[in-house]
Amino acid sequence: MAGRLAAALAITLAAALMPPKPVAAANPQLAESWRRCTDSEADISLSGCSTIIQANGESGAHRAIAFYNRGIAYRHRNQYDLAVQDFSQAIRLRPGDAEAFNNRGITYDDQGQFARAIQDFVHAIRLKPGYAEAYYNRGNAYRHKSLYERRAGGADTKSATDIAIRDYDQAIRLKPDYAAAFVNRGVAHYDRTQYARSIQDYDEAIRLKPDLAEAFNNRALAYYKTSQYPRALPDFDQTIRLKKDYGNALINRALGPYEAPVRRPSQ
């Protein structure tokens, strides 16, 4: 069977920061801008945060929150350069903000700037040593670096993947119910051809989060690699039940263990 790579779970941004309550209470118009700034809808958040950033009299700490939240909105719109600019402004105004470093690192990773991303995650961890998400995100950046090097024919793929696994290990130590970290550590083990270990990680991810389609899809691929074909098909079926538009699972189930083409991971 041709080799296939498992799908990793995407990096997720930290939540928007809430405004200080006294500020919101003192000025109803400003309170509405803060409400919009923390909205989950990107366009609404952009409008509200921009109003706060441009307002006279706001403290540097408050403007840092608005820059941070607007950076999240820009990233959701895939406007990565603008997101980096806003996270950088938030860091300038609040240099001890681990979440701003973490989210700027995520955005650098989106752009394929892996060294910058890793550096920001290092800063986030120094500021907040128990930051499981920063370890997870740094692991993802190292794994993306490894994937890039593999595609480019580089020779450093093993070390980057091994570092990614260590970061996932630490994320799981800090947050034992971190299902996404188990999935992506399973992907890293899969990349290292450690299929039995990847299956163990997918098992744990499924135990923690039974509706995680990627974990079922990935476990099926690992079952294929260990010639456990009868166990793979039910996992593909479950993947499709959970996520009807999961194209890779549909194709893999249809083609079977001997016909499936080479795949690249979904990022």
CORTA-V690080 format. One record per backbone hydrogen bond with DSSP energy under -1.0 kcal/mol. NH is the residue of the N-H (numbers start at 1). CO is the residue of the C=O. E is the energy in kcal/mol with one decimal. If there is no record, write none. Layout:
BEGIN
[[NH:CO:E] [NH:CO:E]]
END
This chain:
BEGIN
[[8:266:-1.1] [24:20:-1.6] [25:21:-2.3] [26:22:-1.6] [31:27:-2.8] [32:28:-1.9] [33:29:-1.7] [34:30:-2.5] [35:31:-2.3] [36:32:-2.3] [37:33:-2.4] [38:34:-1.5] [39:36:-1.5] [45:41:-2.6] [46:42:-2.8] [47:43:-1.9] [48:44:-2.3] [49:45:-2.8] [50:46:-2.2] [51:47:-1.8] [52:48:-1.7] [53:49:-2.6] [54:50:-2.0] [63:59:-2.4] [64:60:-2.1] [65:61:-1.5] [66:62:-1.9] [67:63:-2.9] [68:64:-2.5] [69:65:-2.8] [70:66:-2.4] [71:67:-2.4] [72:68:-1.8] [73:69:-1.9] [74:70:-2.8] [75:71:-2.2] [76:72:-2.2] [77:73:-1.2] [78:75:-2.0] [79:74:-2.8] [80:78:-1.2] [83:79:-2.1] [84:80:-2.7] [85:81:-2.0] [86:82:-2.1] [87:83:-2.7] [88:84:-2.5] [89:85:-1.9] [90:86:-2.4] [91:87:-2.3] [92:88:-2.3] [93:89:-2.1] [94:90:-2.2] [97:94:-1.8] [98:96:-1.2] [101:97:-1.7] [102:98:-2.5] [103:99:-2.7] [104:100:-2.3] [105:101:-2.4] [106:102:-2.0] [107:103:-1.9] [108:104:-2.5] [109:105:-2.3] [110:106:-2.1] [111:107:-1.3] [112:109:-1.6] [113:108:-2.6] [114:112:-1.3] [117:113:-2.3] [118:114:-2.8] [119:115:-2.1] [120:116:-2.1] [121:117:-2.2] [122:118:-2.2] [123:119:-2.0] [124:120:-2.4] [125:121:-2.3] [126:122:-2.2] [127:123:-2.2] [128:124:-1.7] [131:128:-1.9] [132:130:-1.5] [135:131:-1.6] [136:132:-2.5] [137:133:-2.9] [138:134:-2.4] [139:135:-2.5] [140:136:-2.2] [141:137:-2.3] [142:138:-2.5] [143:139:-2.3] [144:140:-2.9] [145:141:-2.3] [146:142:-2.3] [147:143:-2.4] [148:144:-2.6] [149:145:-2.5] [150:146:-2.3] [151:147:-2.3] [152:148:-1.9] [154:149:-3.6] [160:156:-1.6] [161:157:-2.1] [162:158:-2.5] [163:159:-2.2] [164:160:-2.1] [165:161:-2.3] [166:162:-1.9] [167:163:-2.1] [168:164:-2.5] [169:165:-2.5] [170:166:-2.1] [171:167:-2.4] [172:168:-2.3] [173:169:-2.2] [174:170:-2.3] [175:171:-1.8] [178:175:-1.8] [179:177:-1.6] [182:178:-1.6] [183:179:-2.3] [184:180:-2.5] [185:181:-2.2] [186:182:-2.2] [187:183:-1.9] [188:184:-2.1] [189:185:-2.6] [190:186:-2.3] [191:187:-2.6] [192:188:-1.4] [193:190:-2.0] [194:189:-3.1] [195:193:-1.1] [198:194:-1.9] [199:195:-2.3] [200:196:-1.8] [201:197:-1.9] [202:198:-2.4] [203:199:-2.7] [204:200:-2.0] [205:201:-2.4] [206:202:-2.5] [207:203:-2.1] [208:204:-2.3] [209:205:-2.5] [212:209:-1.7] [213:211:-1.2] [216:212:-1.3] [217:213:-2.5] [218:214:-2.7] [219:215:-2.2] [220:216:-2.1] [221:217:-1.8] [222:218:-2.2] [223:219:-2.5] [224:220:-2.2] [225:221:-2.0] [226:222:-1.3] [227:224:-1.9] [228:223:-3.2] [231:228:-1.0] [232:228:-1.1] [233:229:-1.5] [236:232:-2.1] [237:233:-2.4] [238:234:-2.4] [239:235:-2.4] [240:236:-2.2] [241:237:-2.1] [242:238:-2.2] [243:239:-2.1] [246:243:-2.1] [247:245:-1.6] [250:246:-1.7] [251:247:-2.4] [252:248:-3.0] [253:249:-2.4] [254:250:-1.9] [255:251:-2.6] [256:252:-1.9] [260:256:-1.1]]
END
